[in-house]
Amino acid sequence: MNLEELIKILALKVKSGGENLAKEITGGYCGDLLSDVMANSKAGSIWITMQVHLNIVAIASLKEHAAIILVNNREPNEDTLKKAIGEKIPILTSELTAFELAGKLYALGIGKSE
């Protein structure tokens, strides 16, 4: 599944990186501790977080994440959004909690072992 399909299914809002919505999603990671995300997430994953500060873009870029999804109706800070636009990192937002969103992603087959 790619980001564009996921956005339609889950009614996510695109805040940046609209030119990269054809990216394929290979997994997911849910976490707010940046050192944990950096150590354990994988390239191609969607990162679910409540963090909105500038450093999330650096982690997503370093780890080659497919996208960042901000939960609980959170919005990226202005500096975060500018950096994400510059680096073409998709930031998406959801009204769901991290728990609810992770469950929906798993039900769609994202993150399940083959």
N, C-alpha and C positions, 0 to 999 in steps of 0.2 A: 504494500500500500504506500502511496506517496502522500506528501503533506496536503496537497490540494484536496484529495479525496477525504482525508481525515478532517480537514477544516469544515467541509460540507456535512459530514456525518455528525460531528460533535458541536457544530455551530460555534467554532472558535473565531476569534477576531484577530486579524493580521495587523500587527503594529509596525513591523519592519520585515525586510527580506522577501518581499512579494515576488521578486524575480527568481527566487529559488524554491518555489513551491512544488516543483517536479521531483524534488529529492525523495528518494526511497527511504522509508523508515525501517531500520533493521533491529530495533529494540527500544527499550526505555529505561530511564533511571529517575528515581524520585529521591530528592534530597536537598537540604538547605545548607549543609555544612560543606563549604567549597572544597576543602582538602579531601573530604570523602568523595565528592563528585569527581574531582580530578584523579583520584587514585583508582576509582572503581567503575566509572562509566566508560562506555565504548563508543567508538566512531559510528556514526549513522543513527545513534539513539536520539530519542526525544527526551529532553530533560525537563522534568516537572519540578517547579520550585515556587516558593513565595518571595524569594529574594528579588529585589528590583534595582539594585545598585550596579554600577559600572563593571565590577569584576565578573559578573555573570557572562558578559560578552567575551571577555578574555578566556574564560574556562571553556565556553562553547566553541570558540575558535580553535583553541589548543587541542581539544578533544575531538574536533570535527563532528560535532553533534548536528543532527538534521535540523533541530529547532529547539528553542526554549519555550515552554508553556508556563505562563504565570497564572496561578490559581487564585481563587477567592476574589475575583474582580480586581486584582492588583494591576497597576499600570507601571510601565517602566519609567524610571526617572528620566528627565530631559537629556542628561549626559549619556545615560545608558542607551536611549533611543538613537541619539546621534551616532554613537559608536557602532551600534548594531546596523544602522543604515549604511554607514561607511564600509563596514566589513561584510555586508550582505548576509547577515545572520538573521534568520527568521525568528522573530519574537511573536508569540501568539498569546492570547489571553482567554481565560475561561472563568465562568461564574462558579464552577464546581470547586469542591475542596480537592486537595491532593489525593485523598483516599478515594473519593468518587471517580475522579478522572483516571487514576491508575486502574481501577476496576473496569471502567469502560474500555480502556486501551487493551487490557488483558483479554476481555471478552471479544474484542475484535481480532485477537490473535497476535497482537504486538507484544513481544517479550516471551512468548511461549517457546519452550524448547522443541526442536523438531524431532 
